[in-house]
Amino acid sequence: MNTAQDLKEILRRIEGRPYPAYKDTRGTYAFGPFLLSIDHVQGDPFAAPSDVSVLVKDPGFPAEILRTRQTRIAAEDRILRFFGQALHRQSRPGKGSGKSGKLSVTRPGQEILERTSCHLYEDGSVRVRFNIGFPANGRRILARELERILFVTLPTVVNESLIYKNYTPKMKEELQETWQLAMDQTAIRNQLKVLDLAAFVADGSILPRESGVSQKPMQEAVAFAAPESLAVEVETPFRGRIRGLGIRKGVTLIAGGGYHGKSTLLEALERGVYDHIAGDGRELVITDETAVKSRAEDGRSVQDVNISGFITNLPNGKDTVAFSTEDASGSTSQAAGLAEAIEAGTKTLLMDEDTSAANFMIRDNLMQEVVHGDQEPIIPFMDRVRELYEKDGISTILVAGSSGAFFSKADTVIQMDQYVPLDITEKAKDAAKAYVFREKENLQPFDCRSVRIPHRVKESERSKVRSRGMDTISVDRQDIDMRYVEQLVDPEQLAAIGQLLKLANREIVDDSRTLTEVVDVLEDRMNAGALDETVRGHGARPRKQEILAAFNRQRFQKITPDRKQQTADKLE
């Protein structure tokens, strides 16, 4: 094991030398209470900062934070925030060119995600990964400036944020609140199944966000309060009994006027598949963890997806049991997205009429009279929504502000009135009786099961994976458009997905495993140990649904249906 003194001697030896000499510093060094690892050295002062990590063997954290996987991940999130705050306090403007002296670490958002940037091990030790811009004057090494960072700034940051005995009373209280909240959130999530709920929204939740570009809660917003007829109570280990809105499995309609909070409630439910930090306002909004937001995506790639439950008898005779296109319309893209969600195992669909294809959702009786059913290949979602639940146990939560056509299909109708939810189920159903709604045209049984096999892509020798914000993953210079996969909440999730696609292509895809089997292997690997053993660098764990969404949007990845399996399914 190298010592801190060894590193100091290397730094003094390379002072003033050309920048590539910094590579001599790679390795692990003992710094008393922690180990410093210089994992990757940037090749140029203007390149991305160097990858560095610290491992504290005996940080002294209370054993409670390791009680469950959920408490561990929540504690990692809080410790990473402490580390970032200490790094910010201790940092000072760096000297030199390019990114010299820049210190950075992952800054988590409102959701709590498993990340490679911080990991608590079973023995209680903790590792944090961050970045340092190795200082330079032009392209000459400023080793003394790096020595100050590593030997003065870094030990102070570690002592303040990674050694529990040095925590202030406030920090200790925040860490305790973090793991206790995680246990309460887990308790509610477990009770969704027991209470036959698709989602739960606690009274007192603050759902509106402060702006369109911020996920922080709006100040002085109306606190959520469930109507008595839809209220349920859940038990939590630390907050006791909590009252809130229980959205039961089945078909739920969220109605109301514009700007009254319909989409705000749906967005909270979309993000309720993740736990949230205390003070977010949505920390006790809990949604079925398999829930998928469905929307139209004009122009997306679709490969061999069974959309026959929604679209059939195309005028060009194109196969909709194994449908492919490089430029999907709004309706075909939404049909494909729903079929892919079903393939991914979702039990709750989240939809908003504002982002759905109108002709996919409903075809009214006047249109039926003018354009006969044998001239229309689309089977509207309205004709399938009850069957999805009654036959396959897939619930739907739908925001509708302009059409009451779904009133007759809904089990529950919630009206948002100035951000206050009202139960108008009986009123809506009584009103619907006075109207003549369209007759169901296509009576063939619903079946959108897709069994598909991805085929290995030939990679270049220097295949690279990059992600750009929340929009795009680039694999070997080919872009995957992820803009409309709306339940991705952090750029590091896209970075992780890119690496997982590459790993799957190299080691798991074998022209026999189905798409879901490939992703199940990836999930098993991530579950088997630290996330950073599967995903390198800075990454946040995505859900199975979003990994599959990326596979489905690759224009260069060939996917074909398993005809033998599909035939067997049809014979059942």
N, C-alpha and C positions, 0 to 999 in steps of 0.2 A: 504494500500500500504506500503510495506517495504521500508525503507530508506537505503541509502548507509552506514549510520552508523550501521544499523542492520547487514549488510553483514560484515562490518569490525569486529564487535563483534563476529560473528560466526567464522570468520577466525582466530581470536586470541584464541578462545576457542578450536579449533580443531588442533592447531599447534602441530606437532609431533605425532599426533594420527594415528592409522592404516588408510590406504587409503580410505576404504569405508565411513569414516566419512565425506568425501567431499560431500556426497549426501545431507548433511544438508544444503548446499548452494543453492539447487534448489529453484527457485522462481524468482520474479520480484522485482527490486529495483530502486528507484528514485535517479538519479544522476544529479539533477539540470536540465540541458537542455535535458537530454535523460534518457530513461528507459533502464536498463540492465536486460535481461532475461537469466538466466542459465537454459536451457531447458532440457539438458541431460548431466549427469555426467558420464564420463568413469569409468569403474569398476576397472581399473588397470592402472598404469603409462605406461605400454607397449601397451595398447589398443588404438583404434582410439580416437583422442582428443575429448574433450567435446564440445557439441553444445551450442553456445551462440549467442544472438542477441541483437542489440541495436535499439531502436525506438526513433527517434527525432520528436517531435510533431510539432515544428515550425522551420524547417530548412531554410525557407525564399527563396526557389527556385522560379524563375520567373514562372508565370502562363502559359507561352507559352509551357513549356515542357509537360503540361498535356492536350494540345489541342486535340490530337487524341491518339488512342491506340498505333500507330506506334511511335509517338514522345515520349510517356511515356516510352515504352520499350527501345528505343534508349537512352533516358536520364538515365534510370536505369543502362544500360550497362556502360555508361560513368562514372556515380557516383560510381559504383562498382569498376571500374578501379582506380578511385581516391582513394577510400578506400584502395585498395590493395597496391597502391604506398605508401600511408601514413603508412600503417602497416609495410611495408618493411623498410621504413626510420626509424621508431621508435623501431623496434624489435632489441633485442640484444640476444646473445646466452643464452639460459636458463640454470639454474642450476638444477642438479638432474638427476635422472635415466629415462630411457624410453623416452617418448615424452615430458618430462617436459619443460614447457615454450614455446613450439612450437606454433606459431601463424600463422594461415593460413586462406585464403579466396579463393573463386572461382576466377580463372584467365581466363577470357574469351579469345577466339581466335579471328580470323578475322571476323567471322560471328556474327551478333547481334541476340541473342536469348532471349526470355522471360525466366527468371530464378527465382527460389525461393530465391536465395541469396540476391536479392535486390528488393524491391517493393515500388513504389510511390503510395500513396493512394489518393483518390479523394480530401481529405481535405488538401493535400500538404505535409503530414507527410511522413517520409521515414523509412523503416526498412532494416537493413543489417544483414544477418546471416553469422557467421564465426566460427572458431574452436580455442580452446585453450587447449594445453596439460597441465593439472593441475599438478604443480610441486610436486616432491616427492624425498626423499632420500631413495633409496631402495623402500620400500612400506610404508614409513612414510611420512606424509603430510608436505610439505614446504609451509605453509600458508602465510608466510611473502613475499615469492617470488610471489605468486599469488596476494597478496595485491598490490605489486608494479605494476604488470601488469594491474590490474583492476582500480587502483586509480591514476596511473601516466601515463602509456603508453596509455591506452584506451581513456581517456578524450582528450589527445593530438591528437590522430588519429581522433576522432569524430569531434573535432573542426576544424581540417585541411581539412577534406574530406566531412563532412555532414552538415556543417553550411555555407550557401552560402556567407554570408557577409565576411567570412574569406578566401574565394577563392582569389587566385592571379588573376591579369588581364588575364594572359594566360589561367588559368583554366576556367574562365568565358567565354572567347572566344571559347575554345574548347567545352564547354557545348552548347553554342549557335550554333556552327557549326554542332554539333551532331544532334540536333532536326531539324535544317534546312535541313540537308542532308536526314533525315528520311522523311521529307515532299516531297523532290524532288524524292526520290526513290518511294514513294507511288504514286506520280503523274505519273511517267513513267509506273509503274505497272498497273495503271488504264487505261492508254492509249494503252496498248497492245490490249485490247479488242476492243477499238474504231478503231485502225489502222489495225485490223485483223492480229496481230503479235503473234507468239509463243515466241519470245525472241527479246531483243534489246541489242546491245553491243556498248557503246558510243565510239566515236573517242577519242584517247588518253589513253584508258584503257591499263593497263599493265597486261597481262594474265599469262606469265610464272612465276613460283614460284622459290625461290632461291635454293631449293633442294628437293629431294624426300621425306624428312622428315620435311619439313617446308612449311607452307602456306603463308609465307611473300613474297612480290614481289621481283622478280629478279632485281638486280641493272643493269642499262644500257641495259635493254631489249628493244626490238622493240615495240614502241607504236602502238596500233591498229588503223587502218584507213580504213573505209568502202569504197568499190568501188562505184563510182558515181551511177551505175545502181541499186545498192541495198541499197543506202543510204536513210534514212528517218530522219525527224526532229521531236523532241518531245518538248513540253513546260513544263518547271518546274518553281515553284514559286520563287526560289532563284538563280538558275543558268541560268535562261532564256531559250532560245532555244538551244537545244543540238542536234548535228548531230551524226549519228552512223549507224551501220548495223541493218537493220530490217529483221529478219528472219520470213518470212510470214508463215501463217498456210498452211499446205499441207505436201509435202514430200521434205525434204531438204537433199542433199548429201554434205558431207564435204570430199573432196578428196585432194590428194597431196602426195608428197614423204615422206619417213620416216624422222623424226626429223624436219619437217617444221611447226609443230604447230597444226596438226589436233586434236589430243587428248587433247592438252592444251586448245583449244577452247571449246571442248566438256565438259571438266572438269569445266571450268568457267561457262558454261551453267547449268551444274548439280547443282552447288552451287549458281547459280543465283536465285534459289527459296527462298534464304535468303537475307536479307539486309547485307551489309558489312560496316566495319568501314572506315572512311576517311583515305586515304593513302594506302589502300589495293591494289589499282590498278583495282579492279573489283567492286568498289562501284556503278558504273553505268552500270553493267551487270545485266539485269533484265530478268528473265525467268518466263513463265507461272507457277504460284505457285502450280499447280497440277502435274507438270512434274515428270516423273519417269524414272530413269535409269534402263534399262533392260539388263540382262546378263545371261549367263549359270551358273548354280550352281550344279555341279555334286555332287550327294549324298544327296541332301536336301530332307526333308520330304514334301510330297504333299498330301493334304486331300480333297477328293471329289470336285476337281476343274474341271470345264467344259473346257477341252482343245480340244474339237472336231472341233473347227474352224481351228486348226493347225495339229492335229493328229487324225486319225480315222482308222477304220478297222485294229486294231492290230491283229497280227497272232494268239495270244492266246485268242482272243475274248473279251479282257478286255474292260470294259465300259470307254469311254473317255468323256462322258457327265458328269460323276461324277468320275473322275480319282483319284486314291490314290496309293501311293507308299512310302516306307521308304527309297528308294535309287534311286532317279531320275537320269536319264542320262542327258547329256548336253542339248539335244534337248527337252526332256520332262520338264526339270526344267525351260528352257526358255519359253516354251509354257505356263506352269503354271504361271510363273512370269508375263507374259503379260496379261493372263486372270485375275489374281489377281489385276493387275494395273487398268484394265478396271473396275473391280468390285469396286475399290477404287475411281473411278471417274476421272482418269487422262484424260487430253485432249492433252498431249504431251508426246511422247515416245522418250527417248534419248538412242542411241545404238552405240556401237563400234564393228566393225567386229572382233577386236582383242580379245574381251571377250565374243563373241557370238559363239554358236555352228554352225560350218560350214554347216552341213547338215540341220540345221533348217533354215538358211538364204537363200540358193540357191541350186537348183539341175540343173546342166547345161544340154544342149541338148544331149551331148555325153552320159552322165549318163542315160538320159531318154531312149536312144536307147538300152543301155546294160541292164539296170534294168527297166523293164516295170512299168508303173504307178500303175498297180494293185498289184505290189509286194512292193510298197513303201507307208507306212502309213502316212508319214510326208507331209503336205501341206506347202511348203516353205513360209517363210515370204514374199518373193518377190511377191508371188501370192496374198497376202492379204494387202500389204502396201497401195495400192490405195483405196481398198475397205474400209479399216479402216477409211480413211479420208472422202471419198465420202459418205459412209453410216452412220458412227458414229461420224464424226467430230474430229477424233483423228489424230493429226499430228505426223510425225516422223522426227527426225533429226538424221541422220546416218553417222558415220565416216567410209569411205571405202578407203583403200589404195591399195588393190590387185585385186579387181574385179570391172569391169565396168558394171556389169549386171544391177545395179539399175539405170544407167543413163536414160534408157528409161522410168522409173517410176517416176523420180524426177521432181518436179516443178522448183526447183532451184538447181544448182550445184556450190558450192563454192570451189575453190582451194586455199589451204594455201601454199604460196610460201615464205619461210624464214619468217614466221609469218605474212605475208601480205596477206589478203584475196583478191582473184580475182574472178570475176563473169565469169565462163566458161560454163554457161548453154547452150548457143547456140552451142558452140564448141563441148560439150559433146554429145548433142542430134544429131548433124550432124554426128559425128563419130559413134554413136550407130546405125544409119540407115544402115551402111555398114555391120553390123553383123546380123546373124540369131540367135535370142535368143530363148530360150525354149518356148514351148507353155504351157499355163496354163492347168494343168491336171485335177484338181478337181474343177468342176464348181458349187458345192453346195454352197448356200449362207453362208456367214460368220455369226457365232453366238457363242460367247464365254461368254455369260452372265452366271454368277454363282450367285445363291441365296442360301446362306449357313447359317446354324444355329450352333453356338458353344454350347456345353453342359458343364454344371458346373462340375469342377474337384473337387473330394473329397480331401480336404487339411488336412495335419497333424495339430495337435493342435498348434505346434510351427512352422508353415510354414514361411520360410524366403525367401526374395528376395535379390539377389546380382547381381552386374554387374562387369565384368572384362574388363576394358579398352573399346575399340571399337569393341570387338569381340563377347562377350558372355553375355547373361542374364541368371542367374540361378534362377529358381522358384521352391522352395521346393526341392532343390538339383537336379533338372532336367535342363539340359543346352539347351538354344536356341541359335543356331549359327547365328550371325548377321554380319559375316565378309563381306558378299557380298551385304549388303544393303548399297550402296555406298553414299547415300545422308544424312546419319547420319554424323554429323561433330563434335560432342562433346560427351565425355563419360557421361556427366550428362544427355544427352538425353536417353541413354540406362538405366541409373538409374531410370529416370522418367517412361520409358516404363515398366520396371519391376513392379513398384508400380501400374501403371495403369492396367496391366494385372491382378494383384492380386485383385485390387478394383473391376474390371469388373467381375471377377469370383465370388466374394463374394456378390456383390450387384446388378449387372446389368444382367448378363447372367441368363436366366430363361427358357431355352429350347424352347423359342418361338421367341425371337428377332433374327434377322439375324446379321451376323458379322458387316455389315455396320451400322445397327441400334445401336448395342452395342457401337461401336466407336463414333457414333454421340452423344450418351448420355455422354460419356466421354468428348467429345469436348464441349458440352453444360455446363458441370460442370466446366471445365477450363475457359470457357468464362464468367461464371456467377460472378466470383470474383477473388481474388488473386490466382495465381497458387499454392501458398503454402497451400491453403485450400484443395487442391486435392492431391498434391504431397508433401510428408514430406521430410525434410532434404534438401540436395543440389541436385536440379534437373533442367534440362532445357527442355523447351517444345518441343516435337517432333511433326511432321506433322501427319495428319490422315493416310497418305500413309505408314509411317514407323511403326505406331502402328499396322495397319493391317498386315504389313509384319511380325511383331513379332508373332501375332496370327497365321499366316499361317505357321510359322516355328516351332511351338510347336509340338513335337512328342507325347506328353502325353495329348494334348487337343483334344477331339473328336469333329469333325465338320462333319455335314451331310447336304446334299442338301435338300432344301425344294421342294419336288417332286410336290406338288400341284402348287406352284408358277411357277416352270419350265414348267409344262404342260400348264399352262395358257399362258406363254410367247410364247410357240411354236404354240399355236392356234391363236395368234394375226395376 
